[in-house]
Structure formats: C-alpha cells, structure tokens
Amino acid sequence: MATLTPEAIRDAVFNAASENSDLLNTLAKTSEAPSLYAAHLIHLDRLETSLTEQNSVLDSLKTQTDIKFKSHKKLRDSVTKKWFYRATKMLAKFEAKAMSEEREYFAALGTQSKAEERCDILKTEVERAKEDKLELEKVAKAHGDTHQKIDKLYERLFKGPTPGFGDEDERESTFYKSEEGNENVKEWIKKARKAKNGLGVVKTYVGRAKGNFSYAHTSAEENRFFLDQATYYVDRGDNAVRLALEALKKTDEHLFPLSQDMMGKHRVLMSSLESARIQESRSYPRAGLFAAIEASQRNLSDAEARLEQLIEHAKEVEKAGLAKLKETARRLEDSRQELQQIRQGIFERVAGFGEAAPAYNECCDRADRFCDVPDVGHEHVQPEEEAASPAAPAEGERAQPPGYEQEATQGPSRFGLADVLREDRDA
C-alpha cells in the first residue's frame, strides 16, 4: 500500500472484504477434503494390496486345481489300470478312487471359482476407488489453492506496520521471529548433514587406503626381489589418504563449532591421516617399505576410530536437532494461526460482516510441513580408477583392493546446533 495510514488500510481491507469472504466460504465448504483425501489414499492402498494378495491366492488355486484335474483325468482314462483292477476283481475300489478324485477336483474348482469372484469384486472396488480419488484430489487441491490465495491476500494487506491495528503488528512480529527460529534450526541441520556426508566420503577413502596398503604388504611379502607391485599399491593407498585429507578439510566449514572433546578427536583424525601418507615409495628399501606400510596401517586404524566417533556424534546431535525442529515448527504454526485469527478479525471489524465463516477455525495444521528440511545432496567420491595416479601394473598382477565398492556413509547430522539448543535453554 502506498500510504500507511489507518484510513488507507481500512479502505484496502474494505475493498478486499468480498474476496476474503468468498475465500473463507470456499475453505469452509472444502475443509474436510484434505483429511478425506488422505484417508482415501490409505483405503485405496489397502484395496490394491488385497487385490495383489488375492491374485496370488488365485494363481496358487489354479495350479492346485490343474494338478487335481490331471490326476483325476489320468486315472479315469487309464485303460491299463482299469484292466488291472477288473482282472483282480477290484473294479469297485477303482471306481471309488476315481469318484474321490473327481470330488476333490470339483471342490478345488469351486474354491477357485469363489477366489475369482473375490478378485472381480476387488477389481471393481479398486476402479471405483480410483475414480473417487480423482474427485477428492480435485477438491483437496482447490482447498490448498484457497489457503495460498488467502495467505497472499493477507500478506499484501497486512505485512509490515499496520497503523490502527497494533495487535496485528504484535502477532506478526511473533510469527516472523518464530519463522526465523525455525529456519535457523533447519540451516544448522543442513550444514551438519553436509558435514556428515563429507565424513562419509572420508570414510570411503580411508577404507580404500587400508585395502591398498594391505595389498601392498602382501605383495612385498610374496615378491622378495621385485617391489613394483607393492609400490604400485602403496601409491594408490597414499593417493586415497590424500583424497581423505582433502575431503576432511572440506567438512571443516560444516563441522565447526565442535565441543572441546570433539575438537580433540578431529585434530587427532587430521594428524593420523597426515602421518599415514607414504610419498616417494620407490625410494624405500624393502625393510623400510614394510615399516612405512605398517605405520600407515596403524595410523589409519586410529583415524578410522576417531572418524567413527565423529560420525556417531553427528547422529546424536542430528537426533536432538530434529526434536528441536519439532518444537520450533509447533511454535511457528501456533503463531501463524494466531496471526490468521487477528487478520480475519480485522475484516469483521472493518467490513462489519460479523462472524464471517469460518473466521476462527483453522482447518489445516502446518506444523509437519514446517519440519521439512530440504535435501543437501551428497559429496562425490571419485572412482578408484580415476583417483589413482600411478600407472597400472602388468596384466595378471593387478587385483581390486578391499574397500573399492565401499560406499560413503550418508545420513543427517547437526554439528553446531548444540549452541542453538543451549541458547534456547538459557532463554
């Protein structure tokens, strides 16, 4: 609005009163649509599951019926068996057996027929439910679109200072503060999840390095005079350690601030990885290469232990963050509903519509929606063939080291959110 005066705001509200009333009436008429649509989706899913199960039962019954029919037909049409039973004066026994198998066949056929009827009924119900779903989906969408239109209308009219309606400004300020707090928690969670994904990349490279150093050690033991294959795997292992260090450094911006204990583990992890490198492997004598490989393996084992502790810490903090997010989402939704009430009440006071439907009934709670955290994506792990810098060994000498197919640990985290939790608790 061009002029922020009580009169201008009242004029704008009065001019939008008819639109507001129409939107509120549409909400009232379609208020049950979202819950009905959600319940109908569950109903449809159960029907489709029942139909799938019934089709499976029917297929099994058809197989059994076919087996019984073939057995009955084989006995009934067997001239040899008839002749044998007649020759041994046991024809009555043959007829009794044939009649028994015939009864079993017709019983199976009857069971199959009932299963087919049940399948037909379920198919009809599924088709009818799909048709109903389209209609309910249309009404539920109209309900959601109406909510969006009301939100846009109220933001256009009331966002910012609203002279003459101080209670609206107060509720609006509370809503925006709640929104900011909710978004801050989401940002910390996204930041920490990036760190968690990065730690997963580090874990992949550490596993790859351990596998290559293990192969290098075995190759050095098996070839007493030629160390080409051993140095090849050492170079691959060193390259994997280098990539692990690079990946760890990329996580720093997402990891910090950490607690003192976690900071110490992070420093030890970095130091262990740096100590695990073996550069210029071809300059080592055989005994020196053995010692370097074993030292690297020890450092990598230590780095792996620290890495697991950081990952576990991330899981615990992320869990606390999601719990915190539920709290902020609930506060945000409560403040949104309170603001909505005030804004709807302004229309009643200005336009004189009295109790415009449904002025004080919130039909759709949005707290769950405020808990959604956008996906942060995943760090890229180089395939080992691309990551390895040394040339490949001669044909027949090469083997895939362990850890080649190990995937990066993925999952959400929440490093740094402890500060947010602490501030909230102190407040």
C-alpha positions in Angstrom: 0.0 0.0 0.0 1.3 3.4 -0.9 0.2 5.3 2.2 0.4 3.6 5.5 -2.4 5.3 7.4 -5.2 3.8 9.4 -7.7 5.2 6.8 -5.8 3.7 3.8 -5.6 0.3 5.5 -9.3 0.3 6.3 -10.1 1.2 2.7 -7.9 -1.6 1.4 -9.5 -4.1 3.8 -13.0 -2.9 2.9 -12.2 -3.3 -0.8 -10.9 -6.8 -0.3 -13.7 -7.9 2.0 -15.8 -9.6 -0.7 -12.7 -11.6 -1.9 -11.9 -12.6 1.7 -15.5 -13.7 2.3 -15.5 -15.8 -0.9 -12.2 -17.4 0.0 -13.3 -18.2 3.6 -16.5 -19.7 2.3 -14.6 -21.9 -0.1 -12.4 -23.1 2.7 -15.5 -23.9 4.8 -17.1 -25.9 2.0 -13.9 -27.9 1.3 -12.5 -28.1 4.9 -12.9 -31.9 5.1 -11.3 -32.6 1.7 -7.6 -32.9 2.8 -8.4 -35.4 5.6 -10.9 -37.3 3.4 -8.3 -37.5 0.6 -5.6 -38.8 2.9 -7.9 -41.4 4.3 -9.0 -42.4 0.8 -5.4 -42.9 -0.3 -4.9 -45.4 2.6 -8.1 -47.1 1.7 -7.0 -47.4 -2.0 -3.6 -48.7 -1.0 -5.3 -51.4 1.2 -7.6 -52.4 -1.7 -4.7 -52.7 -4.1 -2.7 -54.8 -1.6 -5.7 -57.1 -1.1 -6.2 -57.5 -4.8 -2.5 -58.3 -5.3 -2.7 -60.9 -2.5 -6.0 -62.4 -3.9 -4.4 -62.7 -7.3 -1.6 -64.6 -5.8 -4.0 -66.9 -4.0 -6.0 -67.4 -7.2 -2.8 -68.3 -9.1 -2.0 -70.9 -6.4 -5.5 -72.3 -6.5 -5.4 -72.6 -10.3 -2.2 -74.6 -10.1 -3.7 -76.9 -7.5 -6.9 -77.3 -9.5 -4.9 -78.1 -12.6 -2.9 -80.8 -10.7 -6.1 -82.4 -9.4 -7.7 -82.4 -12.8 -4.7 -84.0 -14.5 -4.5 -86.7 -11.7 -8.3 -87.4 -12.0 -8.2 -87.5 -15.8 -5.1 -89.8 -15.8 -6.8 -92.3 -13.5 -10.2 -92.1 -15.3 -8.7 -92.6 -18.8 -6.2 -95.2 -17.9 -7.2 -98.4 -19.8 -4.3 -100.3 -18.1 -5.4 -99.5 -14.6 -9.0 -100.4 -15.4 -8.0 -103.7 -16.8 -5.7 -104.4 -13.8 -8.5 -103.7 -11.3 -11.0 -105.7 -13.3 -8.6 -108.6 -13.6 -8.0 -108.6 -9.8 -11.7 -108.2 -9.1 -11.2 -104.8 -7.5 -13.1 -102.7 -10.0 -15.3 -101.3 -7.2 -12.2 -100.0 -5.5 -11.1 -98.3 -8.8 -14.5 -96.6 -9.2 -14.4 -95.4 -5.6 -11.0 -93.9 -6.1 -12.0 -92.3 -9.3 -15.1 -90.8 -7.7 -13.0 -89.5 -4.7 -10.5 -87.7 -7.0 -13.4 -86.3 -9.0 -15.0 -84.9 -5.9 -11.6 -83.4 -4.9 -11.3 -81.8 -8.3 -14.7 -80.2 -8.2 -14.1 -79.0 -4.7 -10.9 -77.3 -5.8 -12.8 -75.9 -8.8 -15.4 -74.4 -6.5 -12.8 -72.8 -4.3 -11.1 -71.4 -7.4 -14.4 -70.0 -8.6 -15.0 -68.2 -5.3 -11.5 -66.8 -5.4 -12.2 -65.5 -8.9 -15.4 -63.8 -7.7 -13.5 -62.2 -4.9 -10.9 -60.9 -7.4 -13.6 -59.5 -9.6 -15.2 -57.7 -6.6 -11.8 -56.2 -5.6 -11.1 -55.1 -9.1 -14.4 -53.3 -9.2 -13.7 -51.7 -5.8 -10.2 -50.6 -6.9 -11.5 -49.0 -10.1 -14.3 -47.2 -8.2 -11.8 -46.0 -5.5 -9.5 -44.7 -8.3 -12.4 -42.6 -9.7 -13.3 -41.3 -6.3 -9.6 -40.4 -5.7 -9.6 -38.1 -8.7 -12.7 -36.2 -7.4 -11.3 -36.0 -3.9 -7.9 -34.9 -5.2 -9.5 -32.1 -7.2 -11.4 -30.8 -4.1 -8.3 -31.1 -1.8 -6.3 -29.2 -4.4 -8.9 -26.4 -4.5 -8.7 -26.3 -0.7 -4.9 -25.9 -0.7 -5.0 -23.3 -3.5 -7.5 -21.3 -1.5 -5.2 -21.3 1.5 -2.4 -19.9 -0.7 -4.7 -17.2 -2.0 -5.7 -16.1 1.5 -2.0 -16.1 2.6 -1.1 -13.9 -0.4 -4.1 -11.6 0.3 -3.2 -11.1 3.9 0.5 -10.6 3.2 -0.4 -8.0 0.6 -2.7 -6.1 3.0 -1.0 -6.5 6.4 2.7 -7.3 6.0 4.8 -4.6 7.8 3.4 -1.9 10.1 -0.4 -1.8 10.2 -1.4 1.5 11.7 -4.6 1.3 13.8 -4.2 -2.4 14.4 -1.3 -2.7 16.9 -2.4 -6.2 17.9 -1.8 -7.4 14.3 1.7 -5.9 14.3 2.5 -7.7 17.6 1.3 -11.1 16.4 3.0 -10.6 13.1 6.3 -9.8 14.9 5.9 -13.0 16.9 5.2 -15.0 13.8 8.3 -13.8 11.9 10.5 -14.4 14.9 9.2 -18.0 15.1 9.7 -18.4 11.4 13.3 -17.1 11.7 14.0 -19.5 14.6 12.6 -22.4 12.7 14.7 -21.6 9.6 17.8 -21.2 11.8 17.4 -24.8 13.1 16.9 -26.0 9.5 20.1 -24.3 8.4 22.1 -25.9 11.2 20.7 -29.3 10.3 21.5 -28.8 6.6 25.0 -27.6 7.5 25.6 -30.6 9.7 24.2 -33.0 7.2 26.8 -31.7 4.7 29.5 -32.4 7.3 28.1 -35.9 7.8 28.1 -36.6 4.1 31.7 -35.3 4.0 32.7 -37.6 6.8 31.2 -40.4 4.8 33.5 -39.6 1.9 36.5 -39.5 4.2 35.5 -43.0 5.5 35.3 -44.3 1.9 38.8 -43.1 1.1 40.2 -44.4 4.4 38.8 -47.8 3.7 40.2 -47.7 0.2 43.6 -46.7 1.6 43.6 -49.5 4.1 42.8 -52.0 1.4 45.6 -50.8 -0.9 48.2 -50.8 1.9 47.1 -54.4 2.8 47.6 -55.5 -0.7 51.0 -53.7 -0.8 52.1 -55.5 2.4 51.1 -58.9 0.9 52.8 -58.1 -2.4 56.0 -57.2 -0.6 56.0 -60.4 1.3 55.4 -62.6 -1.8 58.0 -60.8 -4.0 61.3 -60.7 -2.2 63.3 -59.1 -5.0 60.8 -57.0 -7.0 58.7 -54.4 -5.3 57.0 -52.9 -8.3 53.6 -54.2 -7.4 54.0 -53.3 -3.8 54.9 -49.7 -4.6 52.0 -49.6 -7.0 49.6 -50.3 -4.2 51.4 -48.1 -1.8 51.0 -45.2 -4.3 47.3 -46.0 -4.6 47.0 -46.1 -0.9 48.8 -42.8 -0.5 46.6 -41.2 -3.1 43.5 -42.4 -1.2 44.9 -40.8 2.0 45.4 -37.6 0.2 41.8 -37.6 -1.0 40.7 -38.4 2.5 42.6 -35.3 3.8 41.1 -33.1 1.1 37.6 -34.4 1.9 38.1 -33.8 5.6 39.2 -30.2 5.1 36.1 -29.6 3.1 34.0 -30.6 6.0 35.6 -28.1 8.4 33.2 -25.2 7.5 30.2 -27.5 8.3 31.8 -29.2 11.4 32.6 -26.2 13.5 31.9 -25.2 16.2 32.6 -28.5 17.9 32.8 -29.3 21.6 36.3 -29.4 23.1 36.2 -33.2 23.2 35.1 -33.5 19.5 37.7 -30.8 18.5 40.4 -33.0 20.0 39.2 -36.1 18.1 39.1 -34.0 14.9 42.7 -32.9 15.4 43.8 -36.4 16.1 42.0 -37.6 13.0 43.7 -35.0 10.8 47.1 -35.8 12.3 46.6 -39.6 11.9 45.8 -39.1 8.2 48.8 -36.9 7.6 51.0 -39.4 9.3 49.6 -42.2 7.2 50.9 -40.8 3.9 53.8 -42.7 2.2 55.3 -40.5 -0.5 58.1 -41.4 -2.9 57.6 -45.1 -2.1 60.1 -46.3 -4.7 62.9 -44.7 -2.7 62.3 -47.0 0.3 64.4 -50.2 0.8 62.4 -53.4 1.3 62.6 -53.2 5.1 61.8 -49.5 5.2 58.8 -50.0 3.0 57.5 -52.7 5.3 57.9 -50.4 8.3 56.2 -47.5 6.5 53.2 -49.6 5.4 52.7 -51.0 8.9 53.0 -47.5 10.4 50.4 -46.2 7.9 48.1 -49.1 8.8 48.3 -48.2 12.5 47.6 -44.5 11.8 44.7 -45.4 9.5 43.2 -47.6 12.2 43.5 -44.8 14.7 42.0 -42.4 12.2 39.1 -44.7 11.5 38.3 -45.0 15.2 38.2 -41.2 15.5 36.1 -40.9 12.4 33.5 -43.3 13.7 33.3 -41.3 16.9 32.7 -38.1 14.9 30.0 -39.8 12.8 28.3 -41.2 15.9 28.4 -37.8 17.5 26.8 -36.4 14.3 23.9 -38.9 14.6 23.2 -38.0 18.2 23.3 -34.3 17.6 21.1 -34.6 14.5 18.5 -36.5 16.5 18.5 -33.7 19.0 18.2 -31.2 16.2 15.1 -32.9 14.7 13.5 -32.9 18.1 14.2 -29.1 18.4 12.8 -28.6 14.9 9.5 -30.1 16.0 9.4 -27.6 18.8 10.1 -24.6 16.6 7.6 -25.9 14.0 4.9 -26.2 16.6 5.6 -22.6 17.8 5.6 -21.3 14.3 2.3 -23.0 13.5 0.7 -21.7 16.7 1.9 -18.2 16.0 0.7 -18.4 12.3 -2.8 -19.5 13.5 -2.9 -16.6 16.0 -1.9 -14.1 13.3 -4.5 -15.6 11.0 -7.2 -15.1 13.6 -6.2 -11.4 14.1 -6.2 -10.7 10.4 -9.6 -12.4 9.8 -10.9 -10.4 12.8 -9.9 -7.1 11.2 -12.2 -7.9 8.3 -15.1 -8.4 10.7 -14.4 -5.1 12.5 -13.8 -3.1 9.3 -16.4 -4.6 6.9 -19.0 -5.5 9.5 -19.6 -9.0 8.3 -19.9 -10.3 11.9 -18.9 -13.9 12.1 -17.7 -14.5 8.6 -17.3 -18.2 8.0 -15.0 -19.7 9.2 -13.3 -16.8 11.0 -11.8 -18.6 13.9 -11.5 -22.2 12.7 -8.1 -23.4 11.4 -8.7 -26.5 9.3 -5.2 -27.4 8.2 -2.3 -27.6 10.7 1.0 -26.9 9.0 3.4 -28.0 11.8 4.5 -31.1 10.0 5.2 -29.1 6.8 7.4 -26.7 8.8 9.5 -29.7 9.8 10.6 -30.4 6.2 14.4 -30.0 5.7 15.5 -29.7 2.0 17.9 -32.3 0.8 21.5 -31.2 1.0 22.8 -33.6 -1.7 25.8 -35.9 -1.4 29.5 -35.5 -1.7 31.1 -37.0 -4.8 33.5 -39.9 -4.3 36.0 -40.4 -7.1 36.0 -43.9 -8.6 39.3 -45.6 -7.7 40.4 -45.9 -11.3 40.1 -42.1 -11.7 41.6 -41.3 -8.3 44.7 -43.5 -8.7 47.7 -41.6 -10.1 50.2 -44.4 -10.7 50.2 -46.4 -13.9 48.5 -49.8 -13.9 50.8 -52.9 -13.4 51.2 -55.6 -15.9 48.3 -57.8 -16.8 47.8 -60.6 -14.3 49.4 -58.6 -11.4 46.5 -56.4 -10.6 43.7 -57.1 -8.1 41.0 -54.9 -6.8 41.9 -53.9 -3.3 39.3 -54.2 -0.5 37.2 -51.0 0.0 36.8 -50.4 -3.7 33.0 -50.7 -3.6 32.6 -49.3 -0.1 30.0 -46.5 -0.2 30.2 -43.2 1.7 28.2 -43.2 4.9 25.3 -40.9 4.4 22.8 -39.5 6.8 21.8 -36.4 8.6 23.9 -34.6 11.2 23.7 -31.4 13.3 27.2 -30.2 14.3 26.9 -26.7 15.8 23.3 -26.9 16.7 24.3 -27.5 20.4 24.8 -23.7 20.6 21.3 -23.1 19.4 19.9 -25.6 21.9 21.9 -24.1 24.7 20.8 -20.5 23.8 17.2 -21.7 23.7 17.5 -23.4 27.1 19.2 -20.4 28.7 16.4 -18.2 27.4 
